[in-house]
Amino acid sequence: MAARAQAGFTLIELIMFIVIVSVGLAGVLIAFNVTTAKSADPLITKQLLRVAEGMMQEVLEKSYQNVLATATAPGDPNNSGPDGCTPATTPSCNLNNALDRANYNDVDDYIGFGLHRIGITRLDGGIVYGLENYSVDIEVDKTVTATLGGLSAASNQVKIITVTVSAGNQSITLVGYRTNYGY
């Protein structure tokens, strides 16, 4: 008999080709799925960093301590009041809240800022759209014995500010120093 030339694939070869290509394609699609699912993480990290930097800048721009309000209401230069305030300053000697933030006048006003509160707020207390599930916590430490260029917190010349911003399982912490350079 004369040998016949093959002109195509057998059914078994075609099925094997389909199985091999399907397994390879499934692997590629799983890799794309994992990559796509994690692609938002850098965005969240950048947002956390921007919020933390903005809050740190806001705190560091405030006075080291309450300044003299008027000649008759001298303020609290030693920050001996509950939050470094007096009844004559704004905000008055109450625990500060988000609505008072526009009136914060010194670093100590941020003590406890953000505790038990979710959402990044504007100065007027309104939540920033898209950052409703983020949280910010600010600590002001004026009891440490650290020194910075010859100044120390123990002598009421340095305050260490820690800003922590969180979203889900991610967080960023920035640490800054506010000195009493006008002492």
TORKOL-4160 file (C-alpha; in steps of 0.2 Angstrom, whole numbers, padded with zeros to 4 digits, m for minus):
183
<pt num="1" X="0000" Y="0000" Z="0000"/>
<pt num="2" X="0005" Y="0017" Z="m0003"/>
<pt num="3" X="0009" Y="0028" Z="0012"/>
<pt num="4" X="m0004" Y="0042" Z="0014"/>
<pt num="5" X="0002" Y="0059" Z="0018"/>
<pt num="6" X="m0005" Y="0067" Z="0034"/>
<pt num="7" X="m0015" Y="0082" Z="0031"/>
<pt num="8" X="m0020" Y="0087" Z="0049"/>
<pt num="9" X="m0021" Y="0084" Z="0067"/>
<pt num="10" X="m0029" Y="0069" Z="0076"/>
<pt num="11" X="m0043" Y="0071" Z="0088"/>
<pt num="12" X="m0031" Y="0066" Z="0102"/>
<pt num="13" X="m0018" Y="0079" Z="0097"/>
<pt num="14" X="m0031" Y="0093" Z="0096"/>
<pt num="15" X="m0038" Y="0089" Z="0114"/>
<pt num="16" X="m0020" Y="0089" Z="0121"/>
<pt num="17" X="m0017" Y="0106" Z="0113"/>
<pt num="18" X="m0033" Y="0113" Z="0120"/>
<pt num="19" X="m0029" Y="0106" Z="0138"/>
<pt num="20" X="m0011" Y="0113" Z="0138"/>
<pt num="21" X="m0016" Y="0130" Z="0131"/>
<pt num="22" X="m0030" Y="0131" Z="0144"/>
<pt num="23" X="m0018" Y="0127" Z="0159"/>
<pt num="24" X="m0006" Y="0140" Z="0152"/>
<pt num="25" X="m0019" Y="0153" Z="0150"/>
<pt num="26" X="m0027" Y="0150" Z="0167"/>
<pt num="27" X="m0009" Y="0153" Z="0175"/>
<pt num="28" X="m0007" Y="0169" Z="0166"/>
<pt num="29" X="m0025" Y="0175" Z="0171"/>
<pt num="30" X="m0021" Y="0171" Z="0189"/>
<pt num="31" X="m0005" Y="0181" Z="0188"/>
<pt num="32" X="m0015" Y="0196" Z="0181"/>
<pt num="33" X="m0028" Y="0194" Z="0194"/>
<pt num="34" X="m0015" Y="0195" Z="0208"/>
<pt num="35" X="m0006" Y="0210" Z="0200"/>
<pt num="36" X="m0023" Y="0219" Z="0198"/>
<pt num="37" X="m0029" Y="0216" Z="0215"/>
<pt num="38" X="m0013" Y="0223" Z="0223"/>
<pt num="39" X="m0011" Y="0238" Z="0211"/>
<pt num="40" X="m0021" Y="0249" Z="0222"/>
<pt num="41" X="m0009" Y="0247" Z="0237"/>
<pt num="42" X="0003" Y="0260" Z="0230"/>
<pt num="43" X="m0011" Y="0272" Z="0229"/>
<pt num="44" X="m0016" Y="0269" Z="0247"/>
<pt num="45" X="0002" Y="0271" Z="0253"/>
<pt num="46" X="0004" Y="0287" Z="0244"/>
<pt num="47" X="m0013" Y="0294" Z="0251"/>
<pt num="48" X="m0007" Y="0289" Z="0268"/>
<pt num="49" X="0009" Y="0298" Z="0266"/>
<pt num="50" X="0001" Y="0314" Z="0259"/>
<pt num="51" X="m0011" Y="0314" Z="0273"/>
<pt num="52" X="0002" Y="0311" Z="0286"/>
<pt num="53" X="0013" Y="0325" Z="0279"/>
<pt num="54" X="m0001" Y="0337" Z="0278"/>
<pt num="55" X="m0006" Y="0334" Z="0296"/>
<pt num="56" X="0013" Y="0335" Z="0302"/>
<pt num="57" X="0015" Y="0351" Z="0293"/>
<pt num="58" X="m0001" Y="0358" Z="0300"/>
<pt num="59" X="0005" Y="0354" Z="0318"/>
<pt num="60" X="0022" Y="0360" Z="0316"/>
<pt num="61" X="0016" Y="0377" Z="0309"/>
<pt num="62" X="0007" Y="0380" Z="0326"/>
<pt num="63" X="0015" Y="0389" Z="0340"/>
<pt num="64" X="0026" Y="0380" Z="0352"/>
<pt num="65" X="0014" Y="0385" Z="0366"/>
<pt num="66" X="0000" Y="0397" Z="0369"/>
<pt num="67" X="0005" Y="0414" Z="0365"/>
<pt num="68" X="0000" Y="0430" Z="0374"/>
<pt num="69" X="m0018" Y="0432" Z="0369"/>
<pt num="70" X="m0020" Y="0450" Z="0375"/>
<pt num="71" X="m0013" Y="0461" Z="0389"/>
<pt num="72" X="m0027" Y="0456" Z="0401"/>
<pt num="73" X="m0028" Y="0437" Z="0396"/>
<pt num="74" X="m0010" Y="0432" Z="0395"/>
<pt num="75" X="m0013" Y="0414" Z="0389"/>
<pt num="76" X="m0004" Y="0400" Z="0396"/>
<pt num="77" X="0015" Y="0401" Z="0392"/>
<pt num="78" X="0019" Y="0386" Z="0403"/>
<pt num="79" X="0005" Y="0375" Z="0395"/>
<pt num="80" X="m0001" Y="0371" Z="0413"/>
<pt num="81" X="m0019" Y="0371" Z="0408"/>
<pt num="82" X="m0028" Y="0355" Z="0403"/>
<pt num="83" X="m0023" Y="0357" Z="0385"/>
<pt num="84" X="m0012" Y="0372" Z="0385"/>
<pt num="85" X="m0026" Y="0384" Z="0386"/>
<pt num="86" X="m0035" Y="0396" Z="0397"/>
<pt num="87" X="m0053" Y="0401" Z="0397"/>
<pt num="88" X="m0049" Y="0417" Z="0387"/>
<pt num="89" X="m0041" Y="0407" Z="0372"/>
<pt num="90" X="m0050" Y="0399" Z="0358"/>
<pt num="91" X="m0053" Y="0385" Z="0360"/>
<pt num="92" X="m0056" Y="0387" Z="0378"/>
<pt num="93" X="m0051" Y="0374" Z="0391"/>
<pt num="94" X="m0061" Y="0360" Z="0385"/>
<pt num="95" X="m0055" Y="0344" Z="0376"/>
<pt num="96" X="m0053" Y="0349" Z="0358"/>
<pt num="97" X="m0063" Y="0341" Z="0345"/>
<pt num="98" X="m0064" Y="0341" Z="0326"/>
<pt num="99" X="m0075" Y="0357" Z="0325"/>
<pt num="100" X="m0062" Y="0366" Z="0335"/>
<pt num="101" X="m0047" Y="0362" Z="0324"/>
<pt num="102" X="m0048" Y="0378" Z="0314"/>
<pt num="103" X="m0045" Y="0387" Z="0330"/>
<pt num="104" X="m0030" Y="0377" Z="0336"/>
<pt num="105" X="m0016" Y="0389" Z="0341"/>
<pt num="106" X="m0002" Y="0378" Z="0348"/>
<pt num="107" X="0005" Y="0361" Z="0346"/>
<pt num="108" X="m0003" Y="0355" Z="0362"/>
<pt num="109" X="m0020" Y="0357" Z="0355"/>
<pt num="110" X="m0017" Y="0342" Z="0345"/>
<pt num="111" X="m0015" Y="0330" Z="0360"/>
<pt num="112" X="m0027" Y="0316" Z="0357"/>
<pt num="113" X="m0032" Y="0322" Z="0340"/>
<pt num="114" X="m0041" Y="0308" Z="0330"/>
<pt num="115" X="m0044" Y="0296" Z="0345"/>
<pt num="116" X="m0060" Y="0286" Z="0342"/>
<pt num="117" X="m0064" Y="0295" Z="0326"/>
<pt num="118" X="m0063" Y="0287" Z="0308"/>
<pt num="119" X="m0062" Y="0298" Z="0293"/>
<pt num="120" X="m0050" Y="0312" Z="0287"/>
<pt num="121" X="m0058" Y="0329" Z="0290"/>
<pt num="122" X="m0056" Y="0346" Z="0284"/>
<pt num="123" X="m0053" Y="0361" Z="0295"/>
<pt num="124" X="m0072" Y="0364" Z="0296"/>
<pt num="125" X="m0074" Y="0346" Z="0303"/>
<pt num="126" X="m0081" Y="0339" Z="0286"/>
<pt num="127" X="m0076" Y="0322" Z="0280"/>
<pt num="128" X="m0064" Y="0322" Z="0265"/>
<pt num="129" X="m0073" Y="0312" Z="0251"/>
<pt num="130" X="m0063" Y="0296" Z="0247"/>
<pt num="131" X="m0054" Y="0295" Z="0264"/>
<pt num="132" X="m0069" Y="0291" Z="0275"/>
<pt num="133" X="m0061" Y="0274" Z="0281"/>
<pt num="134" X="m0044" Y="0282" Z="0285"/>
<pt num="135" X="m0040" Y="0287" Z="0302"/>
<pt num="136" X="m0026" Y="0299" Z="0309"/>
<pt num="137" X="m0019" Y="0299" Z="0327"/>
<pt num="138" X="m0008" Y="0313" Z="0333"/>
<pt num="139" X="0003" Y="0312" Z="0349"/>
<pt num="140" X="0013" Y="0326" Z="0357"/>
<pt num="141" X="0026" Y="0320" Z="0369"/>
<pt num="142" X="0033" Y="0334" Z="0380"/>
<pt num="143" X="0040" Y="0323" Z="0394"/>
<pt num="144" X="0054" Y="0314" Z="0385"/>
<pt num="145" X="0072" Y="0318" Z="0389"/>
<pt num="146" X="0078" Y="0318" Z="0371"/>
<pt num="147" X="0090" Y="0332" Z="0366"/>
<pt num="148" X="0090" Y="0340" Z="0349"/>
<pt num="149" X="0104" Y="0353" Z="0346"/>
<pt num="150" X="0106" Y="0356" Z="0364"/>
<pt num="151" X="0087" Y="0358" Z="0368"/>
<pt num="152" X="0078" Y="0346" Z="0378"/>
<pt num="153" X="0060" Y="0341" Z="0381"/>
<pt num="154" X="0064" Y="0340" Z="0400"/>
<pt num="155" X="0067" Y="0359" Z="0400"/>
<pt num="156" X="0051" Y="0363" Z="0390"/>
<pt num="157" X="0061" Y="0366" Z="0374"/>
<pt num="158" X="0057" Y="0351" Z="0363"/>
<pt num="159" X="0040" Y="0342" Z="0359"/>
<pt num="160" X="0040" Y="0326" Z="0349"/>
<pt num="161" X="0025" Y="0325" Z="0337"/>
<pt num="162" X="0020" Y="0308" Z="0331"/>
<pt num="163" X="0007" Y="0307" Z="0317"/>
<pt num="164" X="0000" Y="0290" Z="0312"/>
<pt num="165" X="m0012" Y="0288" Z="0297"/>
<pt num="166" X="m0020" Y="0271" Z="0295"/>
<pt num="167" X="m0031" Y="0263" Z="0282"/>
<pt num="168" X="m0036" Y="0245" Z="0283"/>
<pt num="169" X="m0020" Y="0235" Z="0287"/>
<pt num="170" X="m0008" Y="0249" Z="0281"/>
<pt num="171" X="m0002" Y="0263" Z="0291"/>
<pt num="172" X="0012" Y="0277" Z="0290"/>
<pt num="173" X="0020" Y="0285" Z="0305"/>
<pt num="174" X="0029" Y="0301" Z="0304"/>
<pt num="175" X="0039" Y="0309" Z="0319"/>
<pt num="176" X="0043" Y="0327" Z="0320"/>
<pt num="177" X="0051" Y="0339" Z="0332"/>
<pt num="178" X="0044" Y="0356" Z="0337"/>
<pt num="179" X="0057" Y="0367" Z="0347"/>
<pt num="180" X="0054" Y="0382" Z="0357"/>
<pt num="181" X="0066" Y="0392" Z="0347"/>
<pt num="182" X="0059" Y="0408" Z="0354"/>
<pt num="183" X="0063" Y="0404" Z="0373"/>
